[in-house]
């Protein structure tokens, strides 16, 4: 491996040894036509992850250990500190990449400082369950003030090291939304997007749960304050947060967040979903139909059809 690889792939992990070795690590090591290193940051794992990583013979793999655990943001920052590549790519330990992911992005980035890609959600059998809309680079800064809408999240992003140094790393002081905060800062700089599905995000019980709604509300308000969001942005972000709770199955929290948006922003269109959220996805679909039937339109985004399965996912099923 070259001393200065083209890309450094940073993978934070904690107590998900099985997923790390089945998904993220082979996703990174099987990248085609890219000179890379893989920096795995073990954030205080207690499931044997450290011992298994120590046994990896591939010279492209470098391992950093955080003991005790300091959280995902700190783990990513530790990986950034260790990385030697011109480009930094982030990959969650449970997500999957197309083998052409990095090469496709690097070929598409041009003069931009960072690049992201299309993504889908898959279940534990790796069957696609949801599409993640790809926001055009020209619309990204505004869209990010309405929610953490970057398709594929961290597993999608590749950024020039010098740009990352300029905008700053992940904010470890934030209780959540550290990735959203970084995307907001990066969005002030030119970006490129690859529309093909290059990332699969795994939805499973061990995925980070939504935090207490008070913490979510406070974090959303803080990030919009930092990014100069106005009243319209605050309303859109409040609706996005409520929608995320619906997707996560937290009906009461979702209902209360919609109700808060209706009252705080004098938004009567959020009253129907505040009631409907108590009945889950079926209720939300009914609320969307009601809003459309009375000519109000609907911000509810719960009826996307599952996408087809990209061919590259097959290698992970075997």
N, C-alpha and C positions, 0 to 999 in steps of 0.2 A: 504494500500500500504506500502511496506517495505521502511525504510528510505534510503536504498541503493539499488535501483532497478537494475535489470540486464541491462536494456537498457533505455537510455533517448532519446526520439524522439524530435528533434528540428524542429519546423515549423515556419518559418518567414511568416508574412502576412501583406498585406496592401490593404485595400479597395476591398477585394474580399471575403466578408462575405459569399455570397451564395456558392461559390466554396469551401471555407474552410470547411463549415458545411456539404456539400454534398460529398466531396472527401477526403481531407487530414485527417480531424479529425476522421471521422468514420474508415478510413483506419488504423489509428494508434490504436484507441481504440478497434477495433475488431481483433487485433492480437491474435493468439492462442498460448497457452503454453509458454508465456513469461511474466515475471514480469517487468512491464515498467512504466514509467512516460512520460507524454507528455508536453513539454515546448513550449507553443505558444507565440511568440514574435510579438506583435502588433506594427508595425513600423509606427506609426502616422496615423492610419486609421481615416477616417471621414465619414464612411458609417454605423456606428452603430456596428462595429465589437467588440469594447471594451465592450459595454454594454451586448452584447449577450454572450461573453466569460465569463463575470462576473456572468452570470446566470447559467453557467454549473455546475452541482452538482457533477460530477464525481471527486472523490478525486485524481485520477491519473493526472488530468489536472492542470498544473500550468501556470500562465499567467504573462508575462512581458510586460510592456508598454514602448515604446520609443516615446517620445514626445519632439520636433518634429521628423519627419522621419529622419533617418540617413542612410538608404539604407539597401539592403539585406545582404551584408557582415557583417555590424555592428549588424544587427538583429540576424544573425546566431551566431556571437561571443557572444552576450548577452545571447543567449540560452545556449551556451557552458558553460559560466560562472555560469549559474544557475543550470545546469544539475548535477545529483548525481549518474548516472549510471556508471557501469564499461565500458559499450559500449555507443557510441554516434551514433545515426542514424539521417540522415537528410531527410526531406520530404518537397517538395514544396507544397504550399497551394492548388494548382490545380491538383496535380497528385494523382494517386491511387496505392494502394498496394494489392497484394494477402494477404488474412488473414494468410497465412503460411510464409510470406516473412521473417520476422525476425527470426522465429524458424529455417527455412531452412538455412538461412545464418549463424546463430550461430552454427548450427550443422556441417556446411561445413568448417568453418574457420580454424579449427585445431590450429596450432601454429602460423599462420599468424597474422599480426597486423591489417589487415583490409580486407573487403570483399565487392564485388559488385555483381550485378545480371543482368540477361537478361531483356530486356525492349522492349516495342512497343510504337508506337505513335497512339493516337486515336483522332477522331474528337469530336465535341460537342454532337453527338449522342452516343458517346463511341464506334463507329465502328472503328476497326483497319485500319489504312491507310498506315503504314510503319513499316518496321522492323528496329531495331537498332543493327547492328552487335556487337557481344560480342567478345572483344579482349581477348586472353588468357593472364593470368598473366605474363608468361615469355616474352611476346611481348609488354606488356603495356607501359613500360618506353619509348621504342623507338617509339611506335605508338602515344603516347601523345605529342611527339615533332613534330608530323605531324598534330596536331589539337586536339580540345577538343572532343575526341572520346569515352569517357567513356559512355557506354550505360545507359540511364536514368539519367545521371548527378547526382546531389546531392541526388535525391530521391532513388538512387540505393545504396549509400554508407553507410556502418556501420564500425566504426573505434574504436579501443581500446582508452580509454581516455588517457592512458599513452603515447601512440604513438602520439596522437594529441598534447599533451603537448610538446613532443620532436620536432616535425616538425614545430609547430607553427600553428596559426589559419588562418582565412581568412584575406587577406591583404586589409584593407579598403582604402588604398591609390590608389589602382588600379581602373581605371574608369570602367573597365569591366573585365571579365575573372578571377574573384577572385576564382571561383571554380576550373577552369583549373589549376591555379597556385598551389592550394592546392593538386590537384591530382598529379601534377608533383613532388611535394615534397614527397607525400606518396608513389609514384611509386618506390622510392629508397629502399623501405622496402617490405618484402614478403607480397603478397596479395593472396586471394582466390577468385574464381568466381563461381557463381551458374548459370548454363546455362539455366535453366527454366525461362519462362517469369513471373517475380514477380512484375514488375513495368509497369504502363501505364502512359505515358506522354501525357498530354492534349495539343493539338494544337488548339488555339482559338485566336480571335482578341485582347484579353486583355493581351496576353503573351508578355513578354518583347521584344520590337522591337530591330532589329539590329541597332547599333549606326552608326554614321558617319564613312565612310570607313577610313578616316585618323586616327581616334581614334583606330579603329580595327587594322590597319597596325602597329601603334606605340605599341599597347599592345602586339600583336603577337611577334614583334621584341624584346620587353622587356622580355617576358616570355621565349623566346628561348635563349636570352642572359643569363638569370638566370640558365637555365637548360643545358647550354653548347651545344646548337644546332648548327650544321654545315650548310654549304650551301645547302646540300640536304634537311635537315630538314626545312630550311627556305623556299625553293621552295615548298615542300609538304604542309607546313602550309599555304603558300599563296594560293595554289590551294584549300585547304580545306576552307579557308575563302571565296574565290570567290564562291565556291559551296554552302556554307551556304546562301549567298546572293541570289543565284538562287532559292533555296528552299523557301526563304522568299519573293520571288516575286519582288525583287529589281533588275530589269534587267540591268539598266544602271550602277549601282554600281558594279554589278557582272562583267559586260563587262570590266569596267575600271580596276578592280582588276586582271582579267585574262590578260589584256593587260600589266599591270604593271609587272606581273610575267614573261611574254614573253620577255619583254625588259630587266628588271633588272637581270634575271637569264639566259638570252640568251636561252630561252626555246621556240622554234618555235611551239611545240605541244600545246601551250596555245593560239596561234593565232585563230585556228578554234573555240574554245569555247568563245573567246572574241567577235567574231562576233555572234555566235549562242546564246549567253546569251541574246541578244537583242530580241530574239524570244521565250524566255521562255523554258519550258521543252521540247517542240517539237523540238526546235532548238538544244538543248543540246543533245537530243537523236540522232539527225542527225549528230552532230559533233562527237559523240562517234563512230558511224558507220564509218564515214570517217577516223578517226584516226586508227581504227582497220583494215580497208580495205587497208591502205597503210603500214601496218605492224608496226606502232608506238605503238600499244597498247593504252589504255585509262585509265586515272585516274578518269574519270567522273563516278559518282556513283549515277545515277538517275533512274535506271530501276528496283529497287527492288520491288518485288510483295508484296502487302498487306498481312500480316500474317492472320492466323485464329484467332478467338477470344477465349482467355482462359476462361474456365468456370467460374472462380471467378469474372469476370467482370459483370456477370449477376446481382449480388446483387446490384450493383450501378445503374443499369437501372431501377430497380423496384421503 
